[in-house]
Amino acid sequence: MKGTPLYLRWLGLLCAVMAVFCLGVFLIGYKDLSFGRVATFLALCVASPVCFWLSKRLK
């Protein structure tokens, strides 16, 4: 269980970067909004802080 908080921090960072990329795709108009894309963006926005919270809790 020693590497779990570090793994969760990296996973939270990855989710945040992917959410920013997804938002950029929406803003520049490369892809239009669809239910799946918006749901993915929202899931990434929720998963990132949850992973950071779990990493601090498991220290």
N, CA, C and O atoms as a GROMACS GRO file, in nm:
protein
  236
    1MET      N    1   0.082  -0.119   0.000
    1MET     CA    2   0.000   0.000   0.000
    1MET      C    3   0.087   0.126   0.000
    1MET      O    4   0.036   0.237   0.009
    2LYS      N    5   0.215   0.107  -0.010
    2LYS     CA    6   0.308   0.219  -0.005
    2LYS      C    7   0.299   0.307  -0.130
    2LYS      O    8   0.311   0.429  -0.120
    3GLY      N    9   0.278   0.248  -0.247
    3GLY     CA   10   0.275   0.324  -0.371
    3GLY      C   11   0.137   0.374  -0.411
    3GLY      O   12   0.124   0.447  -0.509
    4THR      N   13   0.034   0.334  -0.337
    4THR     CA   14  -0.102   0.371  -0.374
    4THR      C   15  -0.126   0.521  -0.373
    4THR      O   16  -0.183   0.571  -0.470
    5PRO      N   17  -0.085   0.597  -0.270
    5PRO     CA   18  -0.109   0.742  -0.276
    5PRO      C   19  -0.039   0.809  -0.394
    5PRO      O   20  -0.094   0.900  -0.456
    6LEU      N   21   0.081   0.765  -0.425
    6LEU     CA   22   0.153   0.822  -0.539
    6LEU      C   23   0.080   0.790  -0.670
    6LEU      O   24   0.067   0.877  -0.757
    7TYR      N   25   0.034   0.667  -0.683
    7TYR     CA   26  -0.041   0.627  -0.802
    7TYR      C   27  -0.168   0.711  -0.816
    7TYR      O   28  -0.201   0.754  -0.926
    8LEU      N   29  -0.239   0.734  -0.706
    8LEU     CA   30  -0.362   0.812  -0.711
    8LEU      C   31  -0.335   0.958  -0.746
    8LEU      O   32  -0.415   1.021  -0.815
    9ARG      N   33  -0.222   1.012  -0.698
    9ARG     CA   34  -0.186   1.149  -0.736
    9ARG      C   35  -0.161   1.159  -0.886
    9ARG      O   36  -0.207   1.253  -0.951
   10TRP      N   37  -0.087   1.064  -0.940
   10TRP     CA   38  -0.060   1.064  -1.084
   10TRP      C   39  -0.189   1.045  -1.163
   10TRP      O   40  -0.208   1.109  -1.267
   11LEU      N   41  -0.277   0.960  -1.115
   11LEU     CA   42  -0.405   0.938  -1.182
   11LEU      C   43  -0.491   1.064  -1.178
   11LEU      O   44  -0.557   1.096  -1.276
   12GLY      N   45  -0.491   1.134  -1.066
   12GLY     CA   46  -0.564   1.260  -1.055
   12GLY      C   47  -0.509   1.365  -1.150
   12GLY      O   48  -0.585   1.439  -1.213
   13LEU      N   49  -0.378   1.372  -1.160
   13LEU     CA   50  -0.314   1.466  -1.253
   13LEU      C   51  -0.348   1.431  -1.398
   13LEU      O   52  -0.376   1.520  -1.478
   14LEU      N   53  -0.344   1.304  -1.430
   14LEU     CA   54  -0.378   1.260  -1.565
   14LEU      C   55  -0.523   1.295  -1.600
   14LEU      O   56  -0.550   1.341  -1.710
   15CYS      N   57  -0.614   1.273  -1.506
   15CYS     CA   58  -0.755   1.308  -1.529
   15CYS      C   59  -0.771   1.458  -1.551
   15CYS      O   60  -0.848   1.501  -1.637
   16ALA      N   61  -0.699   1.538  -1.474
   16ALA     CA   62  -0.707   1.684  -1.490
   16ALA      C   63  -0.655   1.727  -1.627
   16ALA      O   64  -0.716   1.812  -1.692
   17VAL      N   65  -0.544   1.671  -1.670
   17VAL     CA   66  -0.486   1.706  -1.800
   17VAL      C   67  -0.580   1.664  -1.912
   17VAL      O   68  -0.600   1.739  -2.009
   18MET      N   69  -0.639   1.546  -1.900
   18MET     CA   70  -0.732   1.499  -2.003
   18MET      C   71  -0.858   1.586  -2.007
   18MET      O   72  -0.913   1.609  -2.115
   19ALA      N   73  -0.905   1.633  -1.892
   19ALA     CA   74  -1.022   1.721  -1.889
   19ALA      C   75  -0.991   1.854  -1.956
   19ALA      O   76  -1.075   1.908  -2.028
   20VAL      N   77  -0.872   1.908  -1.932
   20VAL     CA   78  -0.833   2.034  -1.997
   20VAL      C   79  -0.822   2.014  -2.148
   20VAL      O   80  -0.864   2.101  -2.226
   21PHE      N   81  -0.768   1.903  -2.190
   21PHE     CA   82  -0.759   1.873  -2.334
   21PHE      C   83  -0.898   1.862  -2.395
   21PHE      O   84  -0.923   1.915  -2.504
   22CYS      N   85  -0.988   1.795  -2.326
   22CYS     CA   86  -1.126   1.780  -2.372
   22CYS      C   87  -1.194   1.916  -2.384
   22CYS      O   88  -1.265   1.942  -2.481
   23LEU      N   89  -1.172   2.002  -2.287
   23LEU     CA   90  -1.229   2.136  -2.290
   23LEU      C   91  -1.171   2.216  -2.407
   23LEU      O   92  -1.243   2.291  -2.474
   24GLY      N   93  -1.043   2.199  -2.432
   24GLY     CA   94  -0.980   2.265  -2.546
   24GLY      C   95  -1.039   2.220  -2.679
   24GLY      O   96  -1.058   2.301  -2.770
   25VAL      N   97  -1.068   2.092  -2.690
   25VAL     CA   98  -1.130   2.039  -2.812
   25VAL      C   99  -1.267   2.103  -2.832
   25VAL      O  100  -1.304   2.136  -2.945
   26PHE      N  101  -1.341   2.120  -2.724
   26PHE     CA  102  -1.472   2.185  -2.734
   26PHE      C  103  -1.458   2.332  -2.772
   26PHE      O  104  -1.532   2.382  -2.857
   27LEU      N  105  -1.363   2.402  -2.710
   27LEU     CA  106  -1.350   2.545  -2.732
   27LEU      C  107  -1.304   2.580  -2.873
   27LEU      O  108  -1.351   2.679  -2.930
   28ILE      N  109  -1.214   2.502  -2.930
   28ILE     CA  110  -1.167   2.534  -3.065
   28ILE      C  111  -1.262   2.482  -3.172
   28ILE      O  112  -1.247   2.514  -3.290
   29GLY      N  113  -1.358   2.401  -3.132
   29GLY     CA  114  -1.459   2.353  -3.225
   29GLY      C  115  -1.417   2.235  -3.308
   29GLY      O  116  -1.477   2.209  -3.413
   30TYR      N  117  -1.316   2.162  -3.265
   30TYR     CA  118  -1.271   2.045  -3.340
   30TYR      C  119  -1.380   1.938  -3.347
   30TYR      O  120  -1.402   1.877  -3.451
   31LYS      N  121  -1.447   1.916  -3.234
   31LYS     CA  122  -1.560   1.823  -3.228
   31LYS      C  123  -1.676   1.894  -3.162
   31LYS      O  124  -1.657   1.975  -3.071
   32ASP      N  125  -1.798   1.866  -3.208
   32ASP     CA  126  -1.913   1.929  -3.144
   32ASP      C  127  -1.952   1.850  -3.019
   32ASP      O  128  -1.909   1.736  -2.996
   33LEU      N  129  -2.034   1.914  -2.940
   33LEU     CA  130  -2.078   1.853  -2.815
   33LEU      C  131  -2.170   1.735  -2.844
   33LEU      O  132  -2.256   1.742  -2.932
   34SER      N  133  -2.151   1.630  -2.770
   34SER     CA  134  -2.242   1.517  -2.774
   34SER      C  135  -2.255   1.467  -2.630
   34SER      O  136  -2.178   1.504  -2.542
   35PHE      N  137  -2.353   1.383  -2.608
   35PHE     CA  138  -2.375   1.334  -2.473
   35PHE      C  139  -2.253   1.260  -2.419
   35PHE      O  140  -2.214   1.279  -2.304
   36GLY      N  141  -2.192   1.178  -2.501
   36GLY     CA  142  -2.077   1.099  -2.458
   36GLY      C  143  -1.956   1.186  -2.426
   36GLY      O  144  -1.885   1.160  -2.328
   37ARG      N  145  -1.932   1.286  -2.507
   37ARG     CA  146  -1.816   1.374  -2.483
   37ARG      C  147  -1.835   1.459  -2.357
   37ARG      O  148  -1.742   1.477  -2.279
   38VAL      N  149  -1.956   1.509  -2.339
   38VAL     CA  150  -1.983   1.589  -2.220
   38VAL      C  151  -1.978   1.500  -2.095
   38VAL      O  152  -1.926   1.541  -1.992
   39ALA      N  153  -2.031   1.378  -2.104
   39ALA     CA  154  -2.027   1.286  -1.991
   39ALA      C  155  -1.883   1.248  -1.957
   39ALA      O  156  -1.849   1.238  -1.839
   40THR      N  157  -1.799   1.229  -2.057
   40THR     CA  158  -1.658   1.200  -2.033
   40THR      C  159  -1.589   1.316  -1.964
   40THR      O  160  -1.513   1.297  -1.870
   41PHE      N  161  -1.617   1.439  -2.012
   41PHE     CA  162  -1.558   1.557  -1.951
   41PHE      C  163  -1.601   1.570  -1.804
   41PHE      O  164  -1.518   1.597  -1.717
   42LEU      N  165  -1.728   1.550  -1.778
   42LEU     CA  166  -1.777   1.559  -1.639
   42LEU      C  167  -1.718   1.449  -1.551
   42LEU      O  168  -1.685   1.473  -1.435
   43ALA      N  169  -1.706   1.330  -1.606
   43ALA     CA  170  -1.646   1.220  -1.528
   43ALA      C  171  -1.501   1.249  -1.494
   43ALA      O  172  -1.456   1.220  -1.383
   44LEU      N  173  -1.427   1.306  -1.588
   44LEU     CA  174  -1.288   1.343  -1.561
   44LEU      C  175  -1.279   1.454  -1.457
   44LEU      O  176  -1.190   1.453  -1.372
   45CYS      N  177  -1.372   1.550  -1.464
   45CYS     CA  178  -1.373   1.660  -1.368
   45CYS      C  179  -1.406   1.611  -1.227
   45CYS      O  180  -1.361   1.671  -1.129
   46VAL      N  181  -1.483   1.506  -1.215
   46VAL     CA  182  -1.516   1.449  -1.084
   46VAL      C  183  -1.404   1.356  -1.037
   46VAL      O  184  -1.369   1.356  -0.919
   47ALA      N  185  -1.348   1.278  -1.129
   47ALA     CA  186  -1.248   1.178  -1.091
   47ALA      C  187  -1.118   1.241  -1.042
   47ALA      O  188  -1.054   1.188  -0.952
   48SER      N  189  -1.080   1.354  -1.099
   48SER     CA  190  -0.954   1.416  -1.060
   48SER      C  191  -0.950   1.457  -0.912
   48SER      O  192  -0.858   1.416  -0.842
   49PRO      N  193  -1.045   1.536  -0.862
   49PRO     CA  194  -1.039   1.570  -0.720
   49PRO      C  195  -1.061   1.450  -0.628
   49PRO      O  196  -1.008   1.446  -0.517
   50VAL      N  197  -1.140   1.353  -0.674
   50VAL     CA  198  -1.161   1.234  -0.591
   50VAL      C  199  -1.030   1.157  -0.576
   50VAL      O  200  -0.999   1.110  -0.466
   51CYS      N  201  -0.954   1.144  -0.683
   51CYS     CA  202  -0.825   1.075  -0.675
   51CYS      C  203  -0.728   1.150  -0.584
   51CYS      O  204  -0.656   1.088  -0.505
   52PHE      N  205  -0.725   1.283  -0.595
   52PHE     CA  206  -0.638   1.362  -0.506
   52PHE      C  207  -0.681   1.348  -0.361
   52PHE      O  208  -0.596   1.336  -0.272
   53TRP      N  209  -0.811   1.348  -0.336
   53TRP     CA  210  -0.862   1.334  -0.200
   53TRP      C  211  -0.827   1.197  -0.143
   53TRP      O  212  -0.784   1.185  -0.028
   54LEU      N  213  -0.844   1.092  -0.224
   54LEU     CA  214  -0.810   0.958  -0.178
   54LEU      C  215  -0.661   0.943  -0.152
   54LEU      O  216  -0.621   0.872  -0.059
   55SER      N  217  -0.578   1.007  -0.232
   55SER     CA  218  -0.433   0.996  -0.211
   55SER      C  219  -0.393   1.060  -0.079
   55SER      O  220  -0.304   1.009  -0.010
   56LYS      N  221  -0.458   1.171  -0.042
   56LYS     CA  222  -0.426   1.234   0.087
   56LYS      C  223  -0.480   1.152   0.202
   56LYS      O  224  -0.419   1.144   0.309
   57ARG      N  225  -0.595   1.090   0.182
   57ARG     CA  226  -0.657   1.012   0.289
   57ARG      C  227  -0.580   0.884   0.319
   57ARG      O  228  -0.575   0.839   0.433
   58LEU      N  229  -0.520   0.824   0.216
   58LEU     CA  230  -0.450   0.697   0.233
   58LEU      C  231  -0.306   0.713   0.278
   58LEU      O  232  -0.236   0.612   0.293
   59LYS      N  233  -0.259   0.835   0.298
   59LYS     CA  234  -0.119   0.857   0.342
   59LYS      C  235  -0.090   0.789   0.472
   59LYS      O  236   0.022   0.798   0.523
   0.00000   0.00000   0.00000
